[in-house]
Amino acid sequence: MTDTTMTQQTPGGRLPLSAGQIITMAVFGAVLWLLAALTLRYLGPMGIYEGINRGVLYALIVPGTVPFVLLARWIGGLASNQIAIAYAVGTTSAMLLDGLALAWFPALYGGTPELVAGAGAAILWGAGVGQLLAFLFNRTKA
């Protein structure tokens, strides 16, 4: 990975990413969202949103998200100064899908309103954590 990819622009120059990187990151975000939703659907009935378990879940999401930010850099062929914007593309994709699923397919998250709310909240937390980590890992050229 080199920082020369920063010069690759989409048509119109809106983002400092190539069209391929944008597509890759949007798909990456969609896949991560689906994996998170299915994982939370499985874990929700075990009580992960109750009492101290919720705090443990939210705490574990922080270190659990680090590998995905690093994986995004590798999969997207990102330069160190593209991490935050590329992860934002993936996060946007995930948020759009999450909003649609919560409104039209809430059973994806569980069988009760509590499970749906717990999963939706955990996914929002994870999206925010991932974006924050991407900001922290992002580096500009020296």
FENWO-V222810 format. One record per helix or strand of 2 or more residues. SS is the DSSP state (H for helix, E for strand). FROM is the first residue (numbers start at 1). TO is the last residue. If there is no record, write none. Layout:
ss=[SS SS]
from=[FROM FROM]
to=[TO TO]
//
This chain:
ss=[H H H H H H]
from=[3 19 52 83 106 113]
to=[7 44 76 104 108 137]
//
